[in-house]
């Protein structure tokens, strides 16, 4: 019996006590069965390991370099490449845990589903609520960075966006970030057309941005100066860890790949491969471009008010070619668009999974039989994210994304350890090596980076969790399908 077999479920007044409901888990068999439920429609399995890798790379590659590099260098100095390595190692420790969980729980929902299967409804809700913050805000943060590259493109033709349309309300004449608004809305329309079509566009753009980043590295190395790396740590080790905490949100991509569990042809085999392969590609490219950028320009240059879209400016100064700048800037906008597509895709799948469990309204779980996508959920998410991107500055968005991401990753590492102890019999298409050592290190690394985030970020996170607690008590607890099961039905569902 599964969470949907609730003909003998208790009434709302007979629901289990809050403490008991918070620890109720959802069986993996129930999760798989929900993906085949005809009442909401099923997603189409169209992705192989190549497409899954492209989703992960598409959601990751470009964010940290094209958008946040200019803000990370003044924090870490020439050692910004070490910050990317530190963030990458932390992400990789969590990525292998994701790979193990994705092989066992081949459904959409990412760490939300993994937590529900292992740690119970309370932790799953917290994780899902963090993912809502993580995905929505990261899309907005990436889209905000598009304005600088759009302006660089327009400057080739002697034009530029007025300050009122280049940034949200920031006290410097900004009113709305028009570029961010348009990028998110276009991505929303594309996603509503279908996952396969979105995947094709994303794959093409991934190769484009791999090409422009390699091109940048080649150009930048022609002006490489080893002296630009001295002193290596002007801000000390604290600067490196602070920068790593800030740029960590740029590694969200493999989480987006794990949300494609229901659309993968062979999720138990392909998801682990795609997650690990994408992490290797992304970290290598981030370090390569960061080293090339610092070698080409002194780190203090990145902190100047005149430094916007630093990679484009370096290309222009070194090549003196408007054509090269035009191609690079347009490709950068496409790269940002690719990130927005894939992360927004992940957000809609998270909400779809949560709606099946009754955690959020059912409308987010309705899949169009024509396009095979959750149309209403994608539209609502896209509009809300577009408004956020248009009105909130980059810095606060990036930090808010990082703390939500780190918290979710920490829970996945804990879930791996829990299942190794409680359910060693479960089939695993991939196992994290060295027993519980790596998941433990992954949890500690995530916690360490969270501690290094600022007080304002923690305040925003605390308020977000408080709102989530209210939403759970007033809506999710009352509509939870697992919570609606009688004790006997719940035990039967766990034994299935």
For each residue, the residues with C-beta under 8 A, 3 or more apart:
1: 5 489 492 493 496
2: 5 27 29 30 33 34 493 496
3: 6 26 30 34 357 481 482 485 493
4: 30 33 34 37 481
5: 1 2 489 493
6: 3 9 481 484 485 489
7:
8: 486 488 489
9: 6 484 485 486 489
10: 13 14 15 484 485 486
11: 14 15
12: 15 478
13: 10
14: 10 11 486
15: 10 11 12 21 477 478 483 484
16: 20 21 24 483 487
17: 20 21
18: 21 22 477
19: 22 23
20: 16 17 23 24
21: 15 16 17 18 24 121 122 477 480 482 483
22: 18 19 120 121 122 123
23: 19 20 120 121 122
24: 16 20 21 120 121 482 483 485 490
25: 116 117 118 119 120 121 482 494
26: 3 30 31 116 117 121 124 357 482 493
27: 2 30 31 117 493 494 496
28: 31 32 104 105 117 426
29: 2 32 33 496
30: 2 3 4 26 27 33 34 493 496
31: 26 27 28 34 35 105 107 109 113 116 117
32: 28 29 35 36 106 107
33: 2 4 29 30 36 37
34: 2 3 4 30 31 37 107 356
35: 31 32 42 43 107 108 262
36: 32 33 42
37: 4 33 34 40 42 356
38: 41 42
39:
40: 37 356 362 365 366 367
41: 38 366 367 368 369 372
42: 35 36 37 38 262 367 372
43: 35 108 195 262 263 349 367 372 373
44: 195 196 263 372
45: 262 263 264 265
46: 51 195 196 199 263 265
47: 51 52 55 195 199 260 263 264 265 270
48: 51 52 264 265 266 270
49: 52 53 269 270 273 274 277
50: 53 54 203
51: 46 47 48 54 55 199 203
52: 47 48 49 55 56 257 260 264 270 271 273 274
53: 49 50 56 57 257 273 274 277 278 281
54: 50 51 57 58 199 202 203 206
55: 47 51 52 58 59 199 202 253 256 257 260 274 342 345
56: 52 53 59 60 253 254 256 257 274 275 277 278 279 282 342
57: 53 54 60 61 206 253 278 281 282
58: 54 55 61 202 203 205 206 253 338 339 341 342
59: 55 56 252 253 254 255 256 257 338 339 342 343 345 346
60: 56 57 63 250 251 252 253 254 256 278 282 339
61: 57 58 65 206 209 210 213 253 281 282 285 286 335 339
62: 65 66 67 209 213 332 335 336 338 339
63: 60 66 67 68 138 141 142 249 250 252 336 339
64: 67 68 69 72 84 87 247 250 251 286
65: 61 62 68 69 213 250 285 286 289 290 311
66: 62 63 69 145 149 309 311 332 335 336
67: 62 63 64 141 142 144 145 250 336 394 398
68: 63 64 65 71 72 141 145 246 247 249 250 394 398
69: 64 65 66 72 73 80 289 290 293 302 310 311
70: 73 302 307 308 309 310
71: 68 74 75 246 394 395 398
72: 64 68 69 75 76 80 83 243 246 247
73: 69 70 76 77 80 243 293 294 299 302 303 310
74: 71 77 299 300 302 303
75: 71 72 80 83 235 239 242 243 246
76: 72 73 79 80 82 83 235 239 240 242 243 244
77: 73 74 80 231 232 233 234 235 239 299
78: 81 228 229 230 231 232 234 294 299
79: 76 82 83 232 233 239 240
80: 69 72 73 75 76 77 83 84 243 290 294 299
81: 78 84 85 286 287 290 291 294
82: 76 79 85 86 240
83: 72 75 76 79 80 86 87 240 241 243 244 247
84: 64 80 81 87 88 244 247 283 286 287 290
85: 81 82 88 89 283 287
86: 82 83 89 90 240 241 244
87: 64 83 84 90 91 244 245 247 248 250 251 449
88: 84 85 91 92 251 279 282 283 286 287
89: 85 86 92 93 445
90: 86 87 93 94 244 248 251 409 442 445 446 448 449
91: 87 88 94 95 248 251 254 279 283 409
92: 88 89 95 96 279 283
93: 89 90 96 97 413 438 439 441 442 445
94: 90 91 97 98 409 410 412 413 442 445 446
95: 91 92 98 99 254 275 276 279
96: 92 93 99 100 275 276 430 432 433 438 442
97: 93 94 100 101 409 412 413 415 416 432 438 439 442
98: 94 95 101 102 110 111 254 255 258 275 409 412
99: 95 96 102 103 271 272 275 276 430 432
100: 96 97 103 104 272 416 428 430 431 432
101: 97 98 104 105 111 114 258 412 415 416 419
102: 98 99 105 106 258 261 267 268 271 272 275 430
103: 99 100 106 267 268 269 271 272 428 429 430
104: 28 100 101 117 268 419 426 427 428 429
105: 28 31 101 102 109 113 114 117 261
106: 32 102 103 261 262 264 267 268 271
107: 31 32 34 35 113 261 262 353
108: 35 43 113 259 260 261 262 263 349 350 352 353
109: 31 105 112 113 114 116 128 259 261 349 350 353 354
110: 98 113 114 131 255 258 259 346 349 350 408
111: 98 101 114 115 127 131 255 258 408 409 411 412 415
112: 109 115 116 124 127 128 131 350 353 354
113: 31 105 107 108 109 110 116 117 124 261 353
114: 101 105 109 110 111 117 118 411 412 415
115: 111 112 118 119 120 123 124 126 127 128 411 412 415
116: 25 26 31 109 112 113 119 120 121 124 357 482
117: 25 26 27 28 31 104 105 113 114 415 419
118: 25 114 115 415 418 419 422
119: 25 115 116 122 123 124 411 414 415 418
120: 22 23 24 25 115 116 123 124
121: 21 22 23 24 25 26 116 124 125 480 482 483
122: 21 22 23 119 125 126
123: 22 115 119 120 126 127 411
124: 26 112 113 115 116 119 120 121 127 128
125: 121 122 128 129 359 468 472 476
126: 115 122 123 129 130 407 411 465 468
127: 111 112 115 123 124 130 131 407 408 411
128: 109 112 115 124 125 131 132 350 354 359
129: 125 126 132 133 464 465 468 471 472
130: 126 127 133 134 404 405 407 408
131: 110 111 112 127 128 134 135 255 347 350 404 408
132: 128 129 135 136 347 350 351
133: 129 130 136 137 400 401 404 461 464
134: 130 131 137 138 249 252 255 401 404 405 408
135: 131 132 138 139 252 256 343 344 346 347 350
136: 132 133 139 140 347 381 384 385 388
137: 133 134 140 141 388 397 400 401 404
138: 63 134 135 141 142 249 252 343 397 401 405
139: 135 136 142 143 184 339 340 343 344 347 385 389
140: 136 137 143 144 180 184 385 388 389 392 397
141: 63 67 68 137 138 144 145 249 389 394 397 398 401
142: 63 67 138 139 145 146 336 339 340 343
143: 139 140 146 177 179 180 181 183 184 336 340 385 386 389
144: 67 140 141 147 167 168 177 180 389 392 393 394 397
145: 66 67 68 141 142 148 149 336 394
146: 142 143 149 150 179 180 183 333 336 337
147: 144 150 151 161 166 167 177 178 179 180
148: 145 151 152 308 309 312
149: 66 145 146 152 153 309 312 329 332 333 336
150: 146 147 153 154 161 179 329 333
151: 147 148 154 155 160 161 166 308 309
152: 148 149 155 156 308 309 312 313 325 329 332
153: 149 150 156 326 329 330 333
154: 150 151 157 159 160 161
155: 151 152 158 159 160
156: 152 153 322 325 326 329
157: 154
158: 155
159: 154 155
160: 151 154 155
161: 147 150 151 154 165 166 178 179
162: 165 166
163: 166 167 172 173 174
164: 173 174 175 176
165: 161 162 175 176 177 178 179
166: 147 151 161 162 163 174 177 178 179
167: 144 147 163 170 172 174 177 393
168: 144 174 175 176 177 390 391 392 393
169: 174 175 391
170: 167 174 393
171: 174
172: 163 167
173: 163 164
174: 163 164 166 167 168 169 170 171 177
175: 164 165 168 169
176: 164 165 168 181 390 391
177: 143 144 147 165 166 167 168 174 180 181 389 390 391
178: 147 161 165 166 181 182 390
179: 143 146 147 150 161 165 166 182 183
180: 140 143 144 146 147 177 183 184 386 389 390
181: 143 176 177 178 184 185 386 387 389 390
182: 178 179 185 186
183: 143 146 179 180 186 187 333 336 337 340 389
184: 139 140 143 180 181 187 188 340 344 382 385 386 389
185: 181 182 188 189 382 383 386
186: 182 183 189 190 337
187: 183 184 190 191 337 340 341 344 382
188: 184 185 191 192 344 378 379 381 382 383 386
189: 185 186 192 193
190: 186 187 193 197 198 201 341
191: 187 188 195 198 341 344 345 348 373 378 382
192: 188 189 371 373 375 378 379
193: 189 190 197 198 371 373
194: 197 198 371 372 373
195: 43 44 46 47 191 198 199 263 345 372 373
196: 44 46 199 200 372
197: 190 193 194 200 201
198: 190 191 193 194 195 201 202 341 345
199: 46 47 51 54 55 195 196 202 203
200: 196 197 203 204
201: 190 197 198 204 205 338 341
202: 54 55 58 198 199 205 206 338 341 342
203: 50 51 54 58 199 200 206 207
204: 200 201 207 208
205: 58 201 202 208 209 334 335 337 338
206: 54 57 58 61 202 203 209 210 338
207: 203 204 210 211
208: 204 205 211 212 331 334 335
209: 61 62 205 206 212 213 331 332 334 335 338
210: 61 206 207 213 214 285
211: 207 208 214 215 331
212: 208 209 215 216 327 328 331 332 335
213: 61 62 65 209 210 216 217 285 288 289
214: 210 211 217 218
215: 211 212 218 219 328
216: 212 213 219 220 289 292 293 311 314 315 328
217: 213 214 220 221 288 289 292
218: 214 215 221 222
219: 215 216 222 314 315 318 319 324
220: 216 217 223 224 289 292 293 295 296 314 318
221: 217 218 224 292 295 296
222: 218 219 318
223: 220 295 296 318
224: 220 221 292 295 296
225: 228 295 296
226: 229 230 295
227: 230
228: 78 225 294 295 296 297 298 299
229: 78 226 232 294 295
230: 78 226 227
231: 77 78 234
232: 77 78 79 229
233: 77 79 236 237 239 240
234: 77 78 231 239 299
235: 75 76 77 238 239 240 242
236: 233 239 240
237: 233 240 241
238: 235 241 242 452
239: 75 76 77 79 233 234 235 236 242 243
240: 76 79 82 83 86 233 235 236 237 243 244
241: 83 86 237 238 244 245 448 449 452
242: 75 76 235 238 239 245 246 452
243: 72 73 75 76 80 83 239 240 246 247
244: 76 83 84 86 87 90 240 241 247 248 449 452
245: 87 241 242 248 399 402 406 449 450 452 453
246: 68 71 72 75 242 243 249 398 399 402 453
247: 64 68 72 83 84 87 243 244 250 398 402
248: 87 90 91 244 245 251 402 405 406 449
249: 63 68 134 138 141 246 252 398 401 402 405
250: 60 63 64 65 67 68 87 247 286
251: 60 64 87 88 90 91 248 254 279 282 405
252: 59 60 63 134 135 138 249 255 256 343 401 405
253: 55 56 57 58 59 60 61 256 257 278 282 339 342 343
254: 56 59 60 91 95 98 251 257 258 274 275 278 279
255: 59 98 110 111 131 134 252 258 259 346 405 408 409
256: 55 56 59 60 135 252 253 259 260 342 343 345 346
257: 52 53 55 56 59 253 254 260 271 274 275 278
258: 98 101 102 110 111 254 255 261 271 275
259: 108 109 110 255 256 345 346 349 350
260: 47 52 55 108 256 257 263 264 267 271 345 346 349
261: 102 105 106 107 108 109 113 258 264 267 271
262: 35 42 43 45 106 107 108 267 349
263: 43 44 45 46 47 108 195 260
264: 45 47 48 52 106 260 261 267 270 271
265: 45 46 47 48 270
266: 48 269 270
267: 102 103 106 260 261 262 264 270 271
268: 102 103 104 106 271 272 429
269: 49 103 266 272 273 429
270: 47 48 49 52 264 265 266 267 273 274
271: 52 99 102 103 106 257 258 260 261 264 267 268 274 275
272: 99 100 102 103 268 269 275 276 429 430
273: 49 52 53 269 270 276 277
274: 49 52 53 55 56 254 257 270 271 277 278
275: 56 95 96 98 99 102 254 257 258 271 272 278 279
276: 95 96 99 272 273 279 280
277: 49 53 56 273 274 280 281
278: 53 56 57 60 253 254 257 274 275 281 282
279: 56 88 91 92 95 251 254 275 276 282 283
280: 276 277 283 284
281: 53 57 61 277 278 284 285
282: 56 57 60 61 88 251 253 278 279 285 286
283: 84 85 88 91 92 279 280 286 287
284: 280 281 287 288
285: 61 65 210 213 281 282 288 289
286: 61 64 65 81 84 88 250 282 283 289 290
287: 81 84 85 88 283 284 290 291
288: 213 217 284 285 291 292
289: 65 69 213 216 217 220 285 286 292 293 311
290: 65 69 80 81 84 286 287 293 294
291: 81 287 288 294 295
292: 216 217 220 221 224 288 289 295 296
293: 69 73 216 220 289 290 296 297 302 310 311 314
294: 73 78 80 81 228 229 290 291 297 299
295: 220 221 223 224 225 226 228 229 291 292
296: 220 221 223 224 225 228 292 293 314 318
297: 228 293 294 301 302 310 314
298: 228 301
299: 73 74 77 78 80 228 234 294 302 303
300: 74 303 304
301: 297 298 304 307 310
302: 69 70 73 74 293 297 299 307 310
303: 73 74 299 300 307
304: 300 301 307
305:
306:
307: 70 301 302 303 304 310 313
308: 70 148 151 152 313
309: 66 70 148 149 151 152 312 313 329 332
310: 69 70 73 293 297 301 302 307 313 314
311: 65 66 69 216 289 293 314 315 328 332
312: 148 149 152 309 315 316 325 328 329 332
313: 152 307 308 309 310 316 317
314: 216 219 220 293 296 297 310 311 317 318
315: 216 219 311 312 318 319 324 325 328
316: 312 313 319 320 321 322 324 325
317: 313 314 320
318: 219 220 222 223 296 314 315
319: 219 315 316 324 325
320: 316 317
321: 316 324 325
322: 156 316 325 326
323: 326 327
324: 219 315 316 319 321 327 328
325: 152 156 312 315 316 319 321 322 328 329
326: 153 156 322 323 329 330
327: 212 323 324 330 331
328: 212 215 216 311 312 315 324 325 331 332
329: 149 150 152 153 156 309 312 325 326 332 333
330: 153 326 327 333 334
331: 208 209 211 212 327 328 334 335
332: 62 66 149 152 209 212 309 311 312 328 329 335 336
333: 146 149 150 153 183 329 330 336 337
334: 205 208 209 330 331 337 338
335: 61 62 66 205 208 209 212 331 332 338 339
336: 62 63 66 67 142 143 145 146 149 183 332 333 339 340
337: 146 183 186 187 205 333 334 340 341
338: 58 59 62 201 202 205 206 209 334 335 341 342
339: 58 59 60 61 62 63 139 142 253 335 336 342 343
340: 139 142 143 183 184 187 336 337 343 344
341: 58 187 190 191 198 201 202 337 338 344 345
342: 55 56 58 59 202 253 256 338 339 345 346
343: 59 135 138 139 142 252 253 256 339 340 346 347
344: 135 139 184 187 188 191 340 341 347 348 378 381 382 385
345: 55 59 191 195 198 256 259 260 341 342 348 349
346: 59 110 135 255 256 259 260 342 343 349 350
347: 131 132 135 136 139 343 344 350 351 381 385
348: 191 344 345 351 352 364 373 374 377 378 381
349: 43 108 109 110 259 260 262 345 346 352 353 374
350: 108 109 110 112 128 131 132 135 259 346 347 353 354
351: 132 347 348 354 355 360 364 365 374 377 381
352: 108 348 349 355 356 364 365 367 374 377
353: 107 108 109 112 113 349 350 356 357 365
354: 109 112 128 350 351 357 359 360 364
355: 351 352 358 359 360 361 362 363 364 365 377
356: 34 37 40 352 353 365 481
357: 3 26 116 353 354 480 481 482
358: 355 476 479 480 481 483 484
359: 125 128 354 355 472 476 479 480
360: 351 354 355 364 475 476
361: 355 364
362: 40 355 365 366
363: 355 366 376 377 380
364: 348 351 352 354 355 360 361 374 376 377 380
365: 40 351 352 353 355 356 362 374 377
366: 40 41 362 363 374 375 376 377
367: 40 41 42 43 352 372 373 374 375
368: 41 371 372 373 374 375
369: 41 372
370:
371: 192 193 194 368 375
372: 41 42 43 44 194 195 196 367 368 369
373: 43 191 192 193 194 195 348 367 368 378
374: 348 349 351 352 364 365 366 367 368 377 378
375: 192 366 367 368 371 378 379
376: 363 364 366 379 380
377: 348 351 352 355 363 364 365 366 374 380 381
378: 188 191 192 344 348 373 374 375 381 382
379: 188 192 375 376 382 383
380: 363 364 376 377 383 384
381: 136 188 344 347 348 351 377 378 384 385
382: 184 185 187 188 191 344 378 379 385 386
383: 185 188 379 380 386 387
384: 136 380 381 387 388
385: 136 139 140 143 184 344 347 381 382 388 389
386: 143 180 181 184 185 188 382 383 389 390
387: 181 383 384 390 391
388: 136 137 140 384 385 391 392 397
389: 139 140 141 143 144 177 180 181 183 184 385 386 392 397
390: 168 176 177 178 180 181 386 387
391: 168 169 176 177 387 388
392: 140 144 168 388 389 396 397
393: 144 167 168 170 396 397
394: 67 68 71 141 144 145 397 398
395: 71 398 399
396: 392 393 399 400 456 457 460
397: 137 138 140 141 144 388 389 392 393 394 400 401
398: 67 68 71 141 246 247 249 394 395 401 402
399: 245 246 395 396 402 403 453 454 456 457
400: 133 137 396 397 403 404 457 460 461 464
401: 133 134 137 138 141 249 252 397 398 404 405
402: 245 246 247 248 249 398 399 405 406 449 453 457
403: 399 400 406 407 450 453 457 458 461
404: 130 131 133 134 137 400 401 407 408 461 464
405: 130 134 138 248 249 251 252 255 401 402 408 409
406: 245 248 402 403 409 410 446 447 449 450
407: 126 127 130 403 404 410 411 446 450 461
408: 110 111 127 130 131 134 255 404 405 411 412
409: 90 91 94 97 98 111 255 405 406 412 413 442 446
410: 94 406 407 413 414 442 443 446 447 450
411: 111 114 115 119 123 126 127 407 408 414 415
412: 94 97 98 101 111 114 115 408 409 415 416
413: 93 94 97 409 410 416 417 439 440 442 443 446
414: 119 410 411 417 418 439 443
415: 97 101 111 114 115 117 118 119 411 412 418 419
416: 97 100 101 412 413 419 420 432 436 439
417: 413 414 420 421 436 439 440
418: 118 119 414 415 421 422
419: 101 104 117 118 415 416 422 423 424 426
420: 416 417 423 424 435 436
421: 417 418 424
422: 118 418 419
423: 419 420 426
424: 419 420 421
425:
426: 28 104 419 423
427: 104
428: 100 103 104 431
429: 103 104 268 269 272
430: 96 99 100 102 103 272
431: 100 428
432: 96 97 99 100 416 435 438 439
433: 96 438
434: 437 438
435: 420 432
436: 416 417 420 439 440
437: 434 440 441
438: 93 96 97 432 433 434 441 442
439: 93 97 413 414 416 417 432 436 442 443
440: 413 417 436 437 443 444
441: 93 437 438 444 445
442: 90 93 94 96 97 409 410 413 438 439 445 446
443: 410 413 414 439 440 446 447
444: 440 441 447 448
445: 89 90 93 94 441 442 448 449
446: 90 94 406 407 409 410 413 442 443 449 450
447: 406 410 443 444 450 451
448: 90 241 444 445 451 452
449: 87 90 241 244 245 248 402 406 445 446 452 453
450: 245 403 406 407 410 446 447 453
451: 447 448
452: 238 241 242 244 245 448 449
453: 245 246 399 402 403 449 450 457 458
454: 399 457 458
455: 458 459
456: 396 399 459 460
457: 396 399 400 402 403 453 454 460 461
458: 403 453 454 455 461 462
459: 455 456 462 463
460: 396 400 456 457 463 464
461: 133 400 403 404 407 457 458 464 465
462: 458 459 465 466
463: 459 460 466 467
464: 129 133 400 404 460 461 467 468
465: 126 129 461 462 468 469
466: 462 463 469 470
467: 463 464 470 471
468: 125 126 129 464 465 471 472
469: 465 466 472 473
470: 466 467 473 474
471: 129 467 468 474 475 476
472: 125 129 359 468 469 475 476 477
473: 469 470 476 477
474: 470 471 477 478
475: 360 471 472 478 479
476: 125 358 359 360 471 472 473 479 480
477: 15 18 21 472 473 474 480 483
478: 12 15 474 475
479: 358 359 475 476
480: 21 121 357 358 359 476 477 483 484
481: 3 4 6 356 357 358 484 485
482: 3 21 24 25 26 116 121 357 485 490 493
483: 15 16 21 24 121 358 477 480
484: 6 9 10 15 358 480 481
485: 3 6 9 10 24 481 482 489 490 493
486: 8 9 10 14 489 490
487: 16 490 491
488: 8 491 492
489: 1 5 6 8 9 485 486 492 493
490: 24 482 485 486 487 493 494
491: 487 488 494 495
492: 1 488 489 495 496
493: 1 2 3 5 26 27 30 482 485 489 490 496
494: 25 27 490 491
495: 491 492
496: 1 2 27 29 30 492 493
